[in-house]
Amino acid sequence: MARLLIVHHSPTASVRRIADAVLAGAHNDEIEGVEVVERAALDATVEDVLAADGYLLGTTANFGYISGALKHFFDTTFNATHEITAKRPFSYWIHGSYDTSGAETALKSITTGYGWTLCAEPLVFTGEADAQHLERADELGATVAATVSG
């Protein structure tokens, strides 16, 4: 069975709703052959990354950058995993209060270093998470899970 690793930093109720929508989409009953593993960014390990067949990353945009928690995840897993996991599918979501451009640039740069392959249009937005954002988050989870399932 394929494994999708969802790593995120969701420190507020609003951002947690986005993560929950992504998870609901990834757990879609119509998608077979994929195990979904969720990890908080500070808890994800090298072993989690190596055991996964694809990745879905979520973060807040903090002062124009990705969260420190997601940066910590990358810092602690990169050296041991980037060559082994190259070309695996991934996507991401970023939520910010006013600007996400620096966070998106960072995510693109870091995941390029891993050599991962973007498999679904990322969800990147500012302001309140409305019904349309949550629907797109659900679709993102389902799309990446379906991609990983083969």
C-alpha positions in Angstrom: 0.0 0.0 0.0 1.3 3.5 -0.9 1.8 6.0 1.9 1.0 9.8 1.8 2.7 11.8 4.5 0.9 15.0 5.5 3.2 17.3 7.5 1.8 20.6 8.7 1.9 23.4 11.2 -1.6 24.4 12.1 -1.4 26.6 15.3 -4.8 28.3 15.1 -8.4 27.1 14.7 -8.7 28.7 11.3 -5.6 26.9 10.0 -6.6 23.7 11.6 -9.9 23.8 9.6 -7.7 23.9 6.4 -5.7 20.9 7.6 -8.8 19.0 8.5 -10.3 19.7 5.0 -7.0 18.4 3.4 -7.2 15.3 5.6 -10.8 14.7 4.7 -10.0 14.8 1.0 -7.0 12.5 1.5 -9.2 10.0 3.3 -11.8 10.0 0.5 -13.5 6.6 0.4 -13.2 6.5 -3.4 -9.4 6.5 -3.2 -8.0 3.1 -2.6 -4.5 1.8 -2.0 -3.1 4.7 0.0 -2.4 5.0 3.7 -2.6 8.6 5.0 -0.2 9.5 7.8 -0.5 12.9 9.5 2.4 14.5 11.4 2.7 17.8 13.1 5.8 19.5 11.6 7.7 19.3 14.9 7.0 15.6 15.2 7.8 14.4 11.7 10.9 12.3 11.4 13.4 11.1 8.8 11.7 7.7 9.0 8.4 9.2 8.2 9.8 10.9 5.1 11.6 7.7 3.9 8.5 5.5 4.4 6.3 7.8 2.4 5.6 7.7 -1.3 4.3 11.3 -1.5 4.0 14.4 0.6 1.5 17.1 1.4 2.8 20.1 3.3 1.0 22.8 5.1 2.1 26.0 6.8 1.2 29.4 7.9 3.1 32.4 6.4 4.8 34.1 9.3 6.6 37.4 8.7 6.8 36.5 5.1 8.2 33.0 5.5 7.2 29.5 6.3 6.5 28.6 9.9 9.5 27.8 12.0 8.0 24.4 12.7 7.9 23.4 9.0 11.5 24.9 8.6 12.6 22.6 11.4 11.0 19.6 9.6 13.1 20.4 6.5 16.2 21.1 8.5 16.1 17.8 10.3 15.1 15.6 7.4 16.9 17.0 4.3 20.3 15.5 4.5 19.1 12.0 5.2 16.3 11.9 2.7 16.6 14.2 -0.3 18.5 11.9 -2.6 16.4 8.8 -1.7 13.0 10.6 -2.1 13.8 12.6 -5.3 10.9 12.7 -7.8 8.3 11.7 -5.4 5.0 13.6 -5.7 4.0 16.5 -3.4 2.0 19.6 -3.0 1.3 22.2 -0.3 -0.9 24.7 1.2 0.0 28.1 2.7 -2.2 30.4 4.7 -1.3 33.9 5.6 -2.8 37.0 7.1 -1.5 39.5 4.5 1.3 38.1 2.4 2.4 34.6 1.4 5.0 35.3 -1.4 8.1 34.8 0.8 6.7 31.5 2.2 5.8 30.3 -1.3 9.3 31.1 -2.6 10.8 29.3 0.3 8.7 26.2 -0.2 9.4 26.1 -3.9 13.2 26.4 -3.2 13.3 23.8 -0.5 11.2 21.2 -2.3 13.3 21.8 -5.4 16.3 20.9 -3.3 14.5 17.6 -2.3 13.9 17.0 -6.0 10.2 16.3 -5.3 7.7 16.7 -8.2 4.7 19.0 -7.8 1.6 16.9 -8.6 -1.3 19.3 -7.7 -1.8 23.0 -7.8 -1.0 24.4 -4.3 -3.5 26.2 -2.2 -2.1 29.6 -1.3 -4.2 32.4 0.1 -4.6 35.2 2.7 -7.5 36.1 4.9 -10.2 34.0 6.4 -10.6 30.4 5.2 -14.1 30.4 3.6 -16.1 27.5 2.2 -14.4 27.8 -1.2 -11.0 27.6 0.4 -12.0 24.5 2.4 -13.4 22.9 -0.7 -10.1 23.5 -2.5 -8.3 22.1 0.5 -10.4 18.9 0.3 -9.7 18.6 -3.4 -6.0 19.1 -2.8 -5.9 16.3 -0.3 -7.9 14.0 -2.6 -5.7 14.8 -5.7 -2.4 14.1 -3.9 -3.8 10.9 -2.3 -5.0 9.7 -5.7 -1.7 10.5 -7.3 0.2 8.6 -4.6 -2.2 5.6 -4.8 -1.2 5.2 -8.4 
